[in-house]
Amino acid sequence: MIIEGPSKWTVRPVAEVFLRKEFGKFQKPCPGLVGLIWQVREDLSFDVGLRHALTNGHPVNEVRAA
């Protein structure tokens, strides 16, 4: 699921959550991402986000920018 703030805002928050459910198995923690989209002009925007997940029981943290 991806949630974004209103497109009319110059800087809007974003969040992403991924849910995976396997019936009869332990529920694994969900990876997630929070960030911002900065709309500089109609044809130019910048995105930045922080992502957290667990991979093979180890935390994985990423910074993403586009």
Predicted model as a PDB file, atoms N, CA, C, CB and O in Angstrom, pLDDT in the B-factor column:
MODEL        1                                                                  
ATOM      1  N   MET A   1       0.845  -1.150   0.000  1.00 86.00           N  
ATOM      2  CA  MET A   1       0.000   0.000   0.000  1.00 86.00           C  
ATOM      3  C   MET A   1       0.904   1.229   0.000  1.00 86.00           C  
ATOM      4  CB  MET A   1      -0.969  -0.011   1.211  1.00 86.00           C  
ATOM      5  O   MET A   1       1.879   1.288   0.749  1.00 86.00           O  
ATOM      6  N   ILE A   2       0.583   2.194  -0.828  1.00 91.00           N  
ATOM      7  CA  ILE A   2       1.312   3.453  -0.903  1.00 91.00           C  
ATOM      8  C   ILE A   2       0.321   4.582  -0.606  1.00 91.00           C  
ATOM      9  CB  ILE A   2       1.995   3.641  -2.313  1.00 91.00           C  
ATOM     10  O   ILE A   2      -0.771   4.635  -1.172  1.00 91.00           O  
ATOM     11  N   ILE A   3       0.725   5.478   0.291  1.00 94.00           N  
ATOM     12  CA  ILE A   3      -0.111   6.620   0.655  1.00 94.00           C  
ATOM     13  C   ILE A   3       0.704   7.885   0.388  1.00 94.00           C  
ATOM     14  CB  ILE A   3      -0.581   6.543   2.164  1.00 94.00           C  
ATOM     15  O   ILE A   3       1.858   7.983   0.805  1.00 94.00           O  
ATOM     16  N   GLU A   4       0.103   8.853  -0.308  1.00 95.00           N  
ATOM     17  CA  GLU A   4       0.757  10.134  -0.588  1.00 95.00           C  
ATOM     18  C   GLU A   4      -0.135  11.273  -0.121  1.00 95.00           C  
ATOM     19  CB  GLU A   4       1.077  10.278  -2.099  1.00 95.00           C  
ATOM     20  O   GLU A   4      -1.361  11.168  -0.138  1.00 95.00           O  
ATOM     21  N   GLY A   5       0.505  12.373   0.300  1.00 96.00           N  
ATOM     22  CA  GLY A   5      -0.241  13.576   0.647  1.00 96.00           C  
ATOM     23  C   GLY A   5      -0.841  14.194  -0.609  1.00 96.00           C  
ATOM     24  O   GLY A   5      -0.554  13.740  -1.716  1.00 96.00           O  
ATOM     25  N   PRO A   6      -1.665  15.218  -0.455  1.00 96.00           N  
ATOM     26  CA  PRO A   6      -2.330  15.864  -1.593  1.00 96.00           C  
ATOM     27  C   PRO A   6      -1.335  16.390  -2.636  1.00 96.00           C  
ATOM     28  CB  PRO A   6      -3.201  17.008  -1.097  1.00 96.00           C  
ATOM     29  O   PRO A   6      -0.308  16.969  -2.281  1.00 96.00           O  
ATOM     30  N   SER A   7      -1.640  16.191  -3.904  1.00 90.00           N  
ATOM     31  CA  SER A   7      -0.743  16.600  -4.982  1.00 90.00           C  
ATOM     32  C   SER A   7      -0.591  18.113  -5.085  1.00 90.00           C  
ATOM     33  CB  SER A   7      -1.240  16.056  -6.293  1.00 90.00           C  
ATOM     34  O   SER A   7       0.374  18.583  -5.688  1.00 90.00           O  
ATOM     35  N   LYS A   8      -1.515  18.893  -4.516  1.00 92.00           N  
ATOM     36  CA  LYS A   8      -1.402  20.355  -4.575  1.00 92.00           C  
ATOM     37  C   LYS A   8      -0.361  20.905  -3.604  1.00 92.00           C  
ATOM     38  CB  LYS A   8      -2.748  20.988  -4.283  1.00 92.00           C  
ATOM     39  O   LYS A   8       0.034  22.065  -3.723  1.00 92.00           O  
ATOM     40  N   TRP A   9       0.095  20.087  -2.637  1.00 96.00           N  
ATOM     41  CA  TRP A   9       1.136  20.518  -1.703  1.00 96.00           C  
ATOM     42  C   TRP A   9       2.481  20.545  -2.413  1.00 96.00           C  
ATOM     43  CB  TRP A   9       1.193  19.585  -0.466  1.00 96.00           C  
ATOM     44  O   TRP A   9       2.759  19.662  -3.224  1.00 96.00           O  
ATOM     45  N   THR A  10       3.317  21.530  -2.133  1.00 96.00           N  
ATOM     46  CA  THR A  10       4.654  21.611  -2.723  1.00 96.00           C  
ATOM     47  C   THR A  10       5.538  20.483  -2.216  1.00 96.00           C  
ATOM     48  CB  THR A  10       5.300  22.967  -2.412  1.00 96.00           C  
ATOM     49  O   THR A  10       6.269  19.867  -2.992  1.00 96.00           O  
ATOM     50  N   VAL A  11       5.475  20.209  -0.918  1.00 97.00           N  
ATOM     51  CA  VAL A  11       6.189  19.076  -0.329  1.00 97.00           C  
ATOM     52  C   VAL A  11       5.142  18.195   0.327  1.00 97.00           C  
ATOM     53  CB  VAL A  11       7.292  19.540   0.708  1.00 97.00           C  
ATOM     54  O   VAL A  11       4.391  18.654   1.188  1.00 97.00           O  
ATOM     55  N   ARG A  12       5.088  16.930  -0.076  1.00 97.00           N  
ATOM     56  CA  ARG A  12       4.065  16.053   0.484  1.00 97.00           C  
ATOM     57  C   ARG A  12       4.690  14.771   1.043  1.00 97.00           C  
ATOM     58  CB  ARG A  12       3.013  15.711  -0.583  1.00 97.00           C  
ATOM     59  O   ARG A  12       5.660  14.255   0.488  1.00 97.00           O  
ATOM     60  N   PRO A  13       4.136  14.269   2.129  1.00 97.00           N  
ATOM     61  CA  PRO A  13       4.646  13.038   2.726  1.00 97.00           C  
ATOM     62  C   PRO A  13       4.183  11.818   1.937  1.00 97.00           C  
ATOM     63  CB  PRO A  13       4.196  12.926   4.188  1.00 97.00           C  
ATOM     64  O   PRO A  13       3.136  11.837   1.290  1.00 97.00           O  
ATOM     65  N   VAL A  14       4.981  10.765   2.006  1.00 97.00           N  
ATOM     66  CA  VAL A  14       4.619   9.489   1.397  1.00 97.00           C  
ATOM     67  C   VAL A  14       4.958   8.369   2.380  1.00 97.00           C  
ATOM     68  CB  VAL A  14       5.359   9.283   0.033  1.00 97.00           C  
ATOM     69  O   VAL A  14       5.867   8.501   3.199  1.00 97.00           O  
ATOM     70  N   ALA A  15       4.222   7.279   2.288  1.00 96.00           N  
ATOM     71  CA  ALA A  15       4.503   6.094   3.099  1.00 96.00           C  
ATOM     72  C   ALA A  15       4.149   4.863   2.279  1.00 96.00           C  
ATOM     73  CB  ALA A  15       3.706   6.119   4.449  1.00 96.00           C  
ATOM     74  O   ALA A  15       3.206   4.875   1.489  1.00 96.00           O  
ATOM     75  N   GLU A  16       4.915   3.812   2.478  1.00 92.00           N  
ATOM     76  CA  GLU A  16       4.678   2.552   1.761  1.00 92.00           C  
ATOM     77  C   GLU A  16       4.843   1.408   2.755  1.00 92.00           C  
ATOM     78  CB  GLU A  16       5.661   2.386   0.539  1.00 92.00           C  
ATOM     79  O   GLU A  16       5.818   1.360   3.504  1.00 92.00           O  
ATOM     80  N   VAL A  17       3.881   0.491   2.754  1.00 87.00           N  
ATOM     81  CA  VAL A  17       3.946  -0.689   3.607  1.00 87.00           C  
ATOM     82  C   VAL A  17       3.644  -1.904   2.753  1.00 87.00           C  
ATOM     83  CB  VAL A  17       2.954  -0.584   4.806  1.00 87.00           C  
ATOM     84  O   VAL A  17       2.716  -1.899   1.945  1.00 87.00           O  
ATOM     85  N   PHE A  18       4.441  -2.946   2.942  1.00 81.00           N  
ATOM     86  CA  PHE A  18       4.250  -4.191   2.207  1.00 81.00           C  
ATOM     87  C   PHE A  18       3.857  -5.260   3.212  1.00 81.00           C  
ATOM     88  CB  PHE A  18       5.541  -4.600   1.414  1.00 81.00           C  
ATOM     89  O   PHE A  18       4.556  -5.454   4.206  1.00 81.00           O  
ATOM     90  N   LEU A  19       2.756  -5.956   2.977  1.00 74.00           N  
ATOM     91  CA  LEU A  19       2.285  -6.992   3.882  1.00 74.00           C  
ATOM     92  C   LEU A  19       2.258  -8.330   3.155  1.00 74.00           C  
ATOM     93  CB  LEU A  19       0.887  -6.644   4.440  1.00 74.00           C  
ATOM     94  O   LEU A  19       1.681  -8.458   2.075  1.00 74.00           O  
ATOM     95  N   ARG A  20       2.889  -9.311   3.764  1.00 70.00           N  
ATOM     96  CA  ARG A  20       2.884 -10.664   3.204  1.00 70.00           C  
ATOM     97  C   ARG A  20       2.372 -11.594   4.289  1.00 70.00           C  
ATOM     98  CB  ARG A  20       4.317 -11.100   2.701  1.00 70.00           C  
ATOM     99  O   ARG A  20       2.915 -11.613   5.394  1.00 70.00           O  
ATOM    100  N   LYS A  21       1.342 -12.360   3.995  1.00 69.00           N  
ATOM    101  CA  LYS A  21       0.753 -13.275   4.964  1.00 69.00           C  
ATOM    102  C   LYS A  21       0.804 -14.689   4.409  1.00 69.00           C  
ATOM    103  CB  LYS A  21      -0.703 -12.867   5.303  1.00 69.00           C  
ATOM    104  O   LYS A  21       0.254 -14.976   3.346  1.00 69.00           O  
ATOM    105  N   GLU A  22       1.472 -15.564   5.146  1.00 71.00           N  
ATOM    106  CA  GLU A  22       1.483 -16.985   4.803  1.00 71.00           C  
ATOM    107  C   GLU A  22       0.705 -17.703   5.892  1.00 71.00           C  
ATOM    108  CB  GLU A  22       2.956 -17.552   4.670  1.00 71.00           C  
ATOM    109  O   GLU A  22       1.110 -17.698   7.054  1.00 71.00           O  
ATOM    110  N   PHE A  23      -0.403 -18.316   5.525  1.00 75.00           N  
ATOM    111  CA  PHE A  23      -1.273 -18.954   6.493  1.00 75.00           C  
ATOM    112  C   PHE A  23      -0.575 -20.138   7.155  1.00 75.00           C  
ATOM    113  CB  PHE A  23      -2.566 -19.405   5.824  1.00 75.00           C  
ATOM    114  O   PHE A  23       0.086 -20.939   6.494  1.00 75.00           O  
ATOM    115  N   GLY A  24      -0.735 -20.231   8.477  1.00 72.00           N  
ATOM    116  CA  GLY A  24      -0.138 -21.312   9.226  1.00 72.00           C  
ATOM    117  C   GLY A  24       1.322 -21.089   9.585  1.00 72.00           C  
ATOM    118  O   GLY A  24       1.955 -21.972  10.164  1.00 72.00           O  
ATOM    119  N   LYS A  25       1.871 -19.915   9.249  1.00 70.00           N  
ATOM    120  CA  LYS A  25       3.270 -19.615   9.549  1.00 70.00           C  
ATOM    121  C   LYS A  25       3.356 -18.360  10.404  1.00 70.00           C  
ATOM    122  CB  LYS A  25       4.088 -19.443   8.250  1.00 70.00           C  
ATOM    123  O   LYS A  25       2.402 -17.588  10.494  1.00 70.00           O  
ATOM    124  N   PHE A  26       4.505 -18.169  11.024  1.00 64.00           N  
ATOM    125  CA  PHE A  26       4.761 -16.988  11.832  1.00 64.00           C  
ATOM    126  C   PHE A  26       4.656 -15.742  10.966  1.00 64.00           C  
ATOM    127  CB  PHE A  26       6.146 -17.070  12.501  1.00 64.00           C  
ATOM    128  O   PHE A  26       5.187 -15.706   9.856  1.00 64.00           O  
ATOM    129  N   GLN A  27       3.968 -14.717  11.472  1.00 62.00           N  
ATOM    130  CA  GLN A  27       3.826 -13.454  10.732  1.00 62.00           C  
ATOM    131  C   GLN A  27       5.141 -12.691  10.781  1.00 62.00           C  
ATOM    132  CB  GLN A  27       2.670 -12.585  11.315  1.00 62.00           C  
ATOM    133  O   GLN A  27       5.608 -12.327  11.860  1.00 62.00           O  
ATOM    134  N   LYS A  28       5.731 -12.451   9.635  1.00 63.00           N  
ATOM    135  CA  LYS A  28       6.996 -11.727   9.552  1.00 63.00           C  
ATOM    136  C   LYS A  28       6.747 -10.226   9.600  1.00 63.00           C  
ATOM    137  CB  LYS A  28       7.756 -12.104   8.268  1.00 63.00           C  
ATOM    138  O   LYS A  28       5.724  -9.756   9.103  1.00 63.00           O  
ATOM    139  N   PRO A  29       7.683  -9.454  10.201  1.00 63.00           N  
ATOM    140  CA  PRO A  29       7.539  -7.991  10.182  1.00 63.00           C  
ATOM    141  C   PRO A  29       7.508  -7.469   8.741  1.00 63.00           C  
ATOM    142  CB  PRO A  29       8.695  -7.321  10.969  1.00 63.00           C  
ATOM    143  O   PRO A  29       8.147  -8.035   7.854  1.00 63.00           O  
ATOM    144  N   CYS A  30       6.769  -6.400   8.526  1.00 73.00           N  
ATOM    145  CA  CYS A  30       6.595  -5.832   7.184  1.00 73.00           C  
ATOM    146  C   CYS A  30       7.662  -4.784   6.899  1.00 73.00           C  
ATOM    147  CB  CYS A  30       5.194  -5.213   7.035  1.00 73.00           C  
ATOM    148  O   CYS A  30       7.977  -3.966   7.763  1.00 73.00           O  
ATOM    149  N   PRO A  31       8.220  -4.806   5.685  1.00 84.00           N  
ATOM    150  CA  PRO A  31       9.092  -3.695   5.308  1.00 84.00           C  
ATOM    151  C   PRO A  31       8.261  -2.435   5.125  1.00 84.00           C  
ATOM    152  CB  PRO A  31       9.876  -4.021   4.015  1.00 84.00           C  
ATOM    153  O   PRO A  31       7.075  -2.503   4.804  1.00 84.00           O  
ATOM    154  N   GLY A  32       8.888  -1.293   5.330  1.00 91.00           N  
ATOM    155  CA  GLY A  32       8.171  -0.034   5.177  1.00 91.00           C  
ATOM    156  C   GLY A  32       9.091   1.072   4.695  1.00 91.00           C  
ATOM    157  O   GLY A  32      10.313   0.982   4.812  1.00 91.00           O  
ATOM    158  N   LEU A  33       8.488   2.110   4.155  1.00 93.00           N  
ATOM    159  CA  LEU A  33       9.231   3.247   3.646  1.00 93.00           C  
ATOM    160  C   LEU A  33       8.453   4.507   4.008  1.00 93.00           C  
ATOM    161  CB  LEU A  33       9.459   3.138   2.100  1.00 93.00           C  
ATOM    162  O   LEU A  33       7.229   4.542   3.887  1.00 93.00           O  
ATOM    163  N   VAL A  34       9.169   5.546   4.456  1.00 96.00           N  
ATOM    164  CA  VAL A  34       8.574   6.867   4.658  1.00 96.00           C  
ATOM    165  C   VAL A  34       9.449   7.876   3.932  1.00 96.00           C  
ATOM    166  CB  VAL A  34       8.441   7.220   6.188  1.00 96.00           C  
ATOM    167  O   VAL A  34      10.667   7.715   3.855  1.00 96.00           O  
ATOM    168  N   GLY A  35       8.826   8.906   3.406  1.00 97.00           N  
ATOM    169  CA  GLY A  35       9.618   9.886   2.664  1.00 97.00           C  
ATOM    170  C   GLY A  35       8.830  11.127   2.320  1.00 97.00           C  
ATOM    171  O   GLY A  35       7.740  11.374   2.836  1.00 97.00           O  
ATOM    172  N   LEU A  36       9.435  11.913   1.413  1.00 97.00           N  
ATOM    173  CA  LEU A  36       8.856  13.169   0.956  1.00 97.00           C  
ATOM    174  C   LEU A  36       9.011  13.292  -0.556  1.00 97.00           C  
ATOM    175  CB  LEU A  36       9.517  14.368   1.668  1.00 97.00           C  
ATOM    176  O   LEU A  36       9.982  12.804  -1.134  1.00 97.00           O  
ATOM    177  N   ILE A  37       8.055  13.941  -1.179  1.00 96.00           N  
ATOM    178  CA  ILE A  37       8.150  14.320  -2.592  1.00 96.00           C  
ATOM    179  C   ILE A  37       8.093  15.847  -2.639  1.00 96.00           C  
ATOM    180  CB  ILE A  37       6.987  13.661  -3.466  1.00 96.00           C  
ATOM    181  O   ILE A  37       7.152  16.458  -2.130  1.00 96.00           O  
ATOM    182  N   TRP A  38       9.100  16.451  -3.248  1.00 97.00           N  
ATOM    183  CA  TRP A  38       9.156  17.904  -3.394  1.00 97.00           C  
ATOM    184  C   TRP A  38       8.877  18.225  -4.855  1.00 97.00           C  
ATOM    185  CB  TRP A  38      10.547  18.483  -2.934  1.00 97.00           C  
ATOM    186  O   TRP A  38       9.675  17.889  -5.729  1.00 97.00           O  
ATOM    187  N   GLN A  39       7.751  18.873  -5.125  1.00 95.00           N  
ATOM    188  CA  GLN A  39       7.363  19.259  -6.481  1.00 95.00           C  
ATOM    189  C   GLN A  39       7.909  20.645  -6.754  1.00 95.00           C  
ATOM    190  CB  GLN A  39       5.814  19.221  -6.667  1.00 95.00           C  
ATOM    191  O   GLN A  39       7.312  21.642  -6.347  1.00 95.00           O  
ATOM    192  N   VAL A  40       9.055  20.715  -7.449  1.00 95.00           N  
ATOM    193  CA  VAL A  40       9.717  21.989  -7.724  1.00 95.00           C  
ATOM    194  C   VAL A  40       8.938  22.771  -8.778  1.00 95.00           C  
ATOM    195  CB  VAL A  40      11.171  21.758  -8.191  1.00 95.00           C  
ATOM    196  O   VAL A  40       8.629  23.948  -8.595  1.00 95.00           O  
ATOM    197  N   ARG A  41       8.627  22.094  -9.883  1.00 93.00           N  
ATOM    198  CA  ARG A  41       7.811  22.650 -10.980  1.00 93.00           C  
ATOM    199  C   ARG A  41       6.883  21.549 -11.449  1.00 93.00           C  
ATOM    200  CB  ARG A  41       8.705  23.191 -12.174  1.00 93.00           C  
ATOM    201  O   ARG A  41       6.958  20.418 -10.969  1.00 93.00           O  
ATOM    202  N   GLU A  42       6.021  21.874 -12.376  1.00 89.00           N  
ATOM    203  CA  GLU A  42       5.091  20.870 -12.898  1.00 89.00           C  
ATOM    204  C   GLU A  42       5.826  19.675 -13.493  1.00 89.00           C  
ATOM    205  CB  GLU A  42       4.180  21.491 -13.950  1.00 89.00           C  
ATOM    206  O   GLU A  42       5.353  18.542 -13.407  1.00 89.00           O  
ATOM    207  N   ASP A  43       6.998  19.935 -14.104  1.00 93.00           N  
ATOM    208  CA  ASP A  43       7.746  18.866 -14.770  1.00 93.00           C  
ATOM    209  C   ASP A  43       9.010  18.446 -14.013  1.00 93.00           C  
ATOM    210  CB  ASP A  43       8.122  19.306 -16.162  1.00 93.00           C  
ATOM    211  O   ASP A  43       9.864  17.767 -14.584  1.00 93.00           O  
ATOM    212  N   LEU A  44       9.150  18.837 -12.732  1.00 96.00           N  
ATOM    213  CA  LEU A  44      10.348  18.487 -11.973  1.00 96.00           C  
ATOM    214  C   LEU A  44       9.994  18.238 -10.509  1.00 96.00           C  
ATOM    215  CB  LEU A  44      11.408  19.601 -12.087  1.00 96.00           C  
ATOM    216  O   LEU A  44       9.420  19.099  -9.841  1.00 96.00           O  
ATOM    217  N   SER A  45      10.350  17.037 -10.017  1.00 95.00           N  
ATOM    218  CA  SER A  45      10.148  16.723  -8.604  1.00 95.00           C  
ATOM    219  C   SER A  45      11.318  15.894  -8.099  1.00 95.00           C  
ATOM    220  CB  SER A  45       8.810  15.968  -8.385  1.00 95.00           C  
ATOM    221  O   SER A  45      12.009  15.231  -8.873  1.00 95.00           O  
ATOM    222  N   PHE A  46      11.531  15.943  -6.786  1.00 97.00           N  
ATOM    223  CA  PHE A  46      12.564  15.161  -6.124  1.00 97.00           C  
ATOM    224  C   PHE A  46      11.911  14.292  -5.061  1.00 97.00           C  
ATOM    225  CB  PHE A  46      13.655  16.078  -5.503  1.00 97.00           C  
ATOM    226  O   PHE A  46      11.016  14.743  -4.345  1.00 97.00           O  
ATOM    227  N   ASP A  47      12.357  13.052  -4.959  1.00 96.00           N  
ATOM    228  CA  ASP A  47      11.839  12.116  -3.966  1.00 96.00           C  
ATOM    229  C   ASP A  47      12.979  11.674  -3.066  1.00 96.00           C  
ATOM    230  CB  ASP A  47      11.164  10.891  -4.643  1.00 96.00           C  
ATOM    231  O   ASP A  47      14.101  11.466  -3.528  1.00 96.00           O  
ATOM    232  N   VAL A  48      12.689  11.532  -1.781  1.00 97.00           N  
ATOM    233  CA  VAL A  48      13.650  10.967  -0.846  1.00 97.00           C  
ATOM    234  C   VAL A  48      12.868  10.095   0.139  1.00 97.00           C  
ATOM    235  CB  VAL A  48      14.468  12.095  -0.102  1.00 97.00           C  
ATOM    236  O   VAL A  48      11.765  10.446   0.558  1.00 97.00           O  
ATOM    237  N   GLY A  49      13.459   8.954   0.498  1.00 96.00           N  
ATOM    238  CA  GLY A  49      12.773   8.054   1.408  1.00 96.00           C  
ATOM    239  C   GLY A  49      13.736   7.243   2.243  1.00 96.00           C  
ATOM    240  O   GLY A  49      14.888   7.032   1.864  1.00 96.00           O  
ATOM    241  N   LEU A  50      13.249   6.791   3.389  1.00 96.00           N  
ATOM    242  CA  LEU A  50      13.994   5.897   4.264  1.00 96.00           C  
ATOM    243  C   LEU A  50      13.234   4.582   4.317  1.00 96.00           C  
ATOM    244  CB  LEU A  50      14.184   6.511   5.699  1.00 96.00           C  
ATOM    245  O   LEU A  50      12.034   4.565   4.594  1.00 96.00           O  
ATOM    246  N   ARG A  51      13.930   3.477   4.051  1.00 93.00           N  
ATOM    247  CA  ARG A  51      13.295   2.158   4.019  1.00 93.00           C  
ATOM    248  C   ARG A  51      13.902   1.283   5.093  1.00 93.00           C  
ATOM    249  CB  ARG A  51      13.448   1.496   2.630  1.00 93.00           C  
ATOM    250  O   ARG A  51      15.114   1.295   5.312  1.00 93.00           O  
ATOM    251  N   HIS A  52      13.039   0.511   5.772  1.00 91.00           N  
ATOM    252  CA  HIS A  52      13.492  -0.444   6.784  1.00 91.00           C  
ATOM    253  C   HIS A  52      12.844  -1.793   6.491  1.00 91.00           C  
ATOM    254  CB  HIS A  52      13.142   0.048   8.234  1.00 91.00           C  
ATOM    255  O   HIS A  52      11.652  -1.869   6.196  1.00 91.00           O  
ATOM    256  N   ALA A  53      13.639  -2.854   6.575  1.00 86.00           N  
ATOM    257  CA  ALA A  53      13.128  -4.205   6.368  1.00 86.00           C  
ATOM    258  C   ALA A  53      14.018  -5.180   7.133  1.00 86.00           C  
ATOM    259  CB  ALA A  53      13.076  -4.566   4.845  1.00 86.00           C  
ATOM    260  O   ALA A  53      15.094  -4.816   7.608  1.00 86.00           O  
ATOM    261  N   LEU A  54      13.556  -6.412   7.243  1.00 80.00           N  
ATOM    262  CA  LEU A  54      14.362  -7.493   7.796  1.00 80.00           C  
ATOM    263  C   LEU A  54      14.620  -8.499   6.686  1.00 80.00           C  
ATOM    264  CB  LEU A  54      13.657  -8.168   9.020  1.00 80.00           C  
ATOM    265  O   LEU A  54      13.687  -8.938   6.013  1.00 80.00           O  
ATOM    266  N   THR A  55      15.883  -8.867   6.490  1.00 77.00           N  
ATOM    267  CA  THR A  55      16.266  -9.858   5.490  1.00 77.00           C  
ATOM    268  C   THR A  55      17.063 -10.944   6.193  1.00 77.00           C  
ATOM    269  CB  THR A  55      17.091  -9.213   4.323  1.00 77.00           C  
ATOM    270  O   THR A  55      18.125 -10.678   6.755  1.00 77.00           O  
ATOM    271  N   ASN A  56      16.552 -12.157   6.161  1.00 78.00           N  
ATOM    272  CA  ASN A  56      17.184 -13.284   6.863  1.00 78.00           C  
ATOM    273  C   ASN A  56      17.452 -12.954   8.332  1.00 78.00           C  
ATOM    274  CB  ASN A  56      18.498 -13.672   6.170  1.00 78.00           C  
ATOM    275  O   ASN A  56      18.490 -13.322   8.882  1.00 78.00           O  
ATOM    276  N   GLY A  57      16.506 -12.260   8.955  1.00 78.00           N  
ATOM    277  CA  GLY A  57      16.625 -11.921  10.364  1.00 78.00           C  
ATOM    278  C   GLY A  57      17.509 -10.735  10.678  1.00 78.00           C  
ATOM    279  O   GLY A  57      17.696 -10.400  11.847  1.00 78.00           O  
ATOM    280  N   HIS A  58      18.058 -10.093   9.659  1.00 85.00           N  
ATOM    281  CA  HIS A  58      18.948  -8.943   9.866  1.00 85.00           C  
ATOM    282  C   HIS A  58      18.266  -7.671   9.364  1.00 85.00           C  
ATOM    283  CB  HIS A  58      20.311  -9.156   9.138  1.00 85.00           C  
ATOM    284  O   HIS A  58      17.644  -7.671   8.301  1.00 85.00           O  
ATOM    285  N   PRO A  59      18.387  -6.577  10.140  1.00 88.00           N  
ATOM    286  CA  PRO A  59      17.784  -5.329   9.680  1.00 88.00           C  
ATOM    287  C   PRO A  59      18.519  -4.757   8.470  1.00 88.00           C  
ATOM    288  CB  PRO A  59      17.772  -4.307  10.808  1.00 88.00           C  
ATOM    289  O   PRO A  59      19.748  -4.779   8.402  1.00 88.00           O  
ATOM    290  N   VAL A  60      17.750  -4.253   7.533  1.00 89.00           N  
ATOM    291  CA  VAL A  60      18.293  -3.594   6.343  1.00 89.00           C  
ATOM    292  C   VAL A  60      17.663  -2.208   6.286  1.00 89.00           C  
ATOM    293  CB  VAL A  60      18.003  -4.423   5.017  1.00 89.00           C  
ATOM    294  O   VAL A  60      16.441  -2.069   6.220  1.00 89.00           O  
ATOM    295  N   ASN A  61      18.509  -1.191   6.312  1.00 93.00           N  
ATOM    296  CA  ASN A  61      18.046   0.195   6.239  1.00 93.00           C  
ATOM    297  C   ASN A  61      18.641   0.836   4.995  1.00 93.00           C  
ATOM    298  CB  ASN A  61      18.438   0.997   7.523  1.00 93.00           C  
ATOM    299  O   ASN A  61      19.827   0.678   4.706  1.00 93.00           O  
ATOM    300  N   GLU A  62      17.802   1.562   4.262  1.00 94.00           N  
ATOM    301  CA  GLU A  62      18.239   2.194   3.014  1.00 94.00           C  
ATOM    302  C   GLU A  62      17.749   3.631   2.969  1.00 94.00           C  
ATOM    303  CB  GLU A  62      17.723   1.409   1.784  1.00 94.00           C  
ATOM    304  O   GLU A  62      16.708   3.971   3.530  1.00 94.00           O  
ATOM    305  N   VAL A  63      18.513   4.455   2.299  1.00 95.00           N  
ATOM    306  CA  VAL A  63      18.088   5.805   1.933  1.00 95.00           C  
ATOM    307  C   VAL A  63      17.924   5.783   0.428  1.00 95.00           C  
ATOM    308  CB  VAL A  63      19.124   6.921   2.405  1.00 95.00           C  
ATOM    309  O   VAL A  63      18.836   5.376  -0.291  1.00 95.00           O  
ATOM    310  N   ARG A  64      16.782   6.213  -0.051  1.00 91.00           N  
ATOM    311  CA  ARG A  64      16.514   6.226  -1.495  1.00 91.00           C  
ATOM    312  C   ARG A  64      16.247   7.660  -1.927  1.00 91.00           C  
ATOM    313  CB  ARG A  64      15.302   5.301  -1.859  1.00 91.00           C  
ATOM    314  O   ARG A  64      15.596   8.425  -1.216  1.00 91.00           O  
ATOM    315  N   ALA A  65      16.756   8.010  -3.093  1.00 93.00           N  
ATOM    316  CA  ALA A  65      16.522   9.340  -3.651  1.00 93.00           C  
ATOM    317  C   ALA A  65      16.367   9.227  -5.148  1.00 93.00           C  
ATOM    318  CB  ALA A  65      17.672  10.310  -3.294  1.00 93.00           C  
ATOM    319  O   ALA A  65      17.035   8.422  -5.798  1.00 93.00           O  
ATOM    320  N   ALA A  66      15.475  10.044  -5.693  1.00 88.00           N  
ATOM    321  CA  ALA A  66      15.270  10.049  -7.145  1.00 88.00           C  
ATOM    322  C   ALA A  66      14.922  11.446  -7.601  1.00 88.00           C  
ATOM    323  CB  ALA A  66      14.163   9.057  -7.557  1.00 88.00           C  
ATOM    324  O   ALA A  66      14.709  11.671  -8.792  1.00 88.00           O  
TER     325      ALA A  66                                                      
ENDMDL                                                                          
END                                                                             
